Amino acid sequence: CLDPSIIANEVIGVSSSVLAMSGTLTPTSMYKELLGFPKETKELSYPDPFPEDNKLLMVVPKTTTKYTERSEKQYENIAEHCNKIISKIPGNLIIFFPSYFLRNEVHRKLALFSEKPLLLEQGDSTKEEKYKLLEEFKSFKDTGACLMAVSSGSFSESINLHGDFLKAVVVVGLPLQKPNLETKSLIDYYEKKFGRGWDYGYLIPAFNKVMQSAGRCIRSE
């Protein structure tokens, strides 16, 4: 459903009270509009309980996933940077890519020199196959392995790896939607409805996917 307010409106309209809550309702004003909440709806946000000292955020600006700059050399550069991180992390980590195509190209390079096992998420996996892959990944807790996945896939949103099962997350590039007919139509629709087509239909969803992916490493205090 590309416009969730069509369904959410009915629920909100017949309810005396509605509470919408998530760790990634950012910005709240966007979700208030997208879900069709009335203008007088209150927006509240609270600080997370996780100690800042336990979190190290790093940005590597020396590579890009920009379509016009993709090349064998760029894939090799990304693989080399990923390998540096893999070699420094004493345990498991997940690397999320914008697409399976880009993941496969980098994996082809990374497989030549990675000292840790590389596990690949498959887009057409069954629930049982995903569970089996996750259990295999967890079995490397002490020696370390690297799971190479996709930001919009199931592993970026629906897995919990508590304790020492996951030590780091790497997000390679912004997972922007392909500029196909559906994406362009959604941008045009949100532009006409809210005047925020580019933000609501393209940019903010990509940033939220990055937050979802990074959040795989933050599951408990």
Disulfide bonds with the S-S distance in Angstrom:
none
